[in-house]
Amino acid sequence: MVEAVQDAGVVVTGAGGGIGAALARRFAAEGARVVVNDLDAGKAEAVAAEIGGTAVPGDASAIVGDAREALGGAVDVFCANAGVAFEDAGAGEPLDEKAWALSWDVNVMAHVRAAQALLPDWLERGRGRFVSTVSAAGLLTMLGAPSYSVTKHGALAFAEWLSLTYGHRGVRVHAICPQGVRTDMLAATGSAGDLVLQPTAIEPEAVAEALFRGIAEDRFLILPHPEVAEYYQARAATPDRWLAGMNHIQQKWEATR
Ligand SMILES: NC(=O)c1ccc[n+]([C@@H]2O[C@H](COP(=O)([O-])OP(=O)(O)OC[C@H]3O[C@@H](n4cnc5c(N)ncnc54)[C@H](O)[C@@H]3O)[C@@H](O)[C@H]2O)c1
């Protein structure tokens, strides 16, 4: 049991399935009071019923008020987990403006809007915990998915900014950066996902386990695939070599299409 979580009011966005549902189940098992959000009301209600939580369906961008009402008080932990992914541009393919706009909205702005709504209360109380489900794509990149790669870098940058700006005022921030996780999103990733994510894919429960280890150790970066730390270091230390390596994988992917 993680003391910081017992009886805490926890919100998980995009928790109708996949990683969010695993986070919601784990928080509930640790004794938290959980608000289950999803755009899909039926899925949110099913997970809430299973864990004894409360469903607050709707867009992850604007649920803090309703979540407070459902909890009968403060939100102690906010998991900005809802995300969207598109395979949206290859060589010579047209720019998918809708994919870019939705990716910014869900993968970045929903986090910014939630933090905006949560921070006044958290700063007054001197505590609050913001968990951002980013992706290894936020530290590295994802083949064939520029809007996903760019907005996940944005989500990571925002989580870092929150942590460095409010850490001394009691706000804890965690950024979860997995590679492949066996969810509907991974299943929809197509041939790029099959090549680079499926071989090392893990279950959503392993992501929740990694988060709880990170909370216990008070760590910002949560890496359910530990090897991502090495790739991240290689990208920073030798960017041209890292890019050449990624280009090699891109060519391998193109050969399979
Ligand atoms: N599956 C992976 O391989 C993987 C890897 C790294 C990071 N992630 C990230 O994990 C998070 C969860 O993804 P998942 O794999 O569980 O996907 P998923 O598709 O199984 O679940 C995402 C859920 O979010 C909901 N959702 C989408 N937009 C929403 C919105 N605006 N408001 C509320 N709910 C919304 C969907 O209805 C869905 O139930 C995402 O941020 C994703 O980018 C996934």
The ligand as a Tripos MOL2 file, in Angstrom:
@<TRIPOS>MOLECULE
LIG
   44    48     1     0     0
SMALL
NO_CHARGES

@<TRIPOS>ATOM
      1 N1         -0.9670    1.4900  -25.8520 N.am      1 LIG1
      2 C1          0.2820    1.9000  -26.0010 C.2       1 LIG1
      3 O1          1.0990    1.2100  -26.6130 O.2       1 LIG1
      4 C2          0.7020    3.2190  -25.3940 C.ar      1 LIG1
      5 C3          2.0830    3.4620  -25.2650 C.ar      1 LIG1
      6 C4          2.5080    4.6570  -24.7250 C.ar      1 LIG1
      7 C5          1.5830    5.5840  -24.2910 C.ar      1 LIG1
      8 N2          0.2470    5.3370  -24.4180 N.ar      1 LIG1
      9 C6         -0.6700    6.3650  -23.9510 C.3       1 LIG1
     10 O2         -1.4950    5.8260  -22.9410 O.3       1 LIG1
     11 C7         -2.7190    6.5470  -22.8640 C.3       1 LIG1
     12 C8         -3.8700    5.5680  -22.8470 C.3       1 LIG1
     13 O3         -3.8650    4.8640  -24.0640 O.3       1 LIG1
     14 P1         -4.3580    3.3450  -24.2230 P.3       1 LIG1
     15 O4         -3.2970    2.6260  -24.9190 O.co2     1 LIG1
     16 O5         -4.8980    2.8320  -22.9420 O.co2     1 LIG1
     17 O6         -5.4970    3.6050  -25.2920 O.3       1 LIG1
     18 P2         -7.0220    3.1500  -25.3960 P.3       1 LIG1
     19 O7         -7.4270    3.5770  -26.7480 O.co2     1 LIG1
     20 O8         -7.1770    1.7380  -24.9760 O.co2     1 LIG1
     21 O9         -7.7220    4.0480  -24.2810 O.3       1 LIG1
     22 C9         -7.8290    5.4320  -24.4210 C.3       1 LIG1
     23 C10        -9.1730    5.8520  -23.8510 C.3       1 LIG1
     24 O10        -9.2240    7.2850  -23.8830 O.3       1 LIG1
     25 C11       -10.5360    7.6610  -24.2460 C.3       1 LIG1
     26 N3        -10.5060    9.0230  -24.7760 N.ar      1 LIG1
     27 C12       -10.0360    9.4660  -25.9810 C.ar      1 LIG1
     28 N4        -10.1700   10.7910  -26.0810 N.ar      1 LIG1
     29 C13       -10.7400   11.2110  -24.9260 C.ar      1 LIG1
     30 C14       -11.1260   12.4750  -24.4270 C.ar      1 LIG1
     31 N5        -10.9640   13.5820  -25.1570 N.pl3     1 LIG1
     32 N6        -11.6720   12.5410  -23.1930 N.ar      1 LIG1
     33 C15       -11.8620   11.4230  -22.4450 C.ar      1 LIG1
     34 N7        -11.5180   10.1980  -22.8710 N.ar      1 LIG1
     35 C16       -10.9550   10.0920  -24.0850 C.ar      1 LIG1
     36 C17       -10.9790    6.6110  -25.2530 C.3       1 LIG1
     37 O11       -12.3880    6.5460  -25.3540 O.3       1 LIG1
     38 C18       -10.3590    5.3390  -24.6620 C.3       1 LIG1
     39 O12       -11.2580    4.6470  -23.8070 O.3       1 LIG1
     40 C19        -2.7150    7.4930  -24.0730 C.3       1 LIG1
     41 O13        -2.3550    8.7870  -23.6610 O.3       1 LIG1
     42 C20        -1.6530    6.8890  -24.9710 C.3       1 LIG1
     43 O14        -1.0730    7.8400  -25.8310 O.3       1 LIG1
     44 C21        -0.2010    4.1700  -24.9610 C.ar      1 LIG1
@<TRIPOS>BOND
     1     1     2 1
     2     2     3 2
     3     2     4 1
     4     4     5 ar
     5     4    44 ar
     6     5     6 ar
     7     6     7 ar
     8     7     8 ar
     9     8     9 1
    10     8    44 ar
    11     9    10 1
    12     9    42 1
    13    10    11 1
    14    11    12 1
    15    11    40 1
    16    12    13 1
    17    13    14 1
    18    14    15 2
    19    14    16 1
    20    14    17 1
    21    17    18 1
    22    18    19 2
    23    18    20 1
    24    18    21 1
    25    21    22 1
    26    22    23 1
    27    23    24 1
    28    23    38 1
    29    24    25 1
    30    25    26 1
    31    25    36 1
    32    26    27 ar
    33    26    35 ar
    34    27    28 ar
    35    28    29 ar
    36    29    30 ar
    37    29    35 ar
    38    30    31 1
    39    30    32 ar
    40    32    33 ar
    41    33    34 ar
    42    34    35 ar
    43    36    37 1
    44    36    38 1
    45    38    39 1
    46    40    41 1
    47    40    42 1
    48    42    43 1
@<TRIPOS>SUBSTRUCTURE
     1 LIG1         1 GROUP 0 **** ****
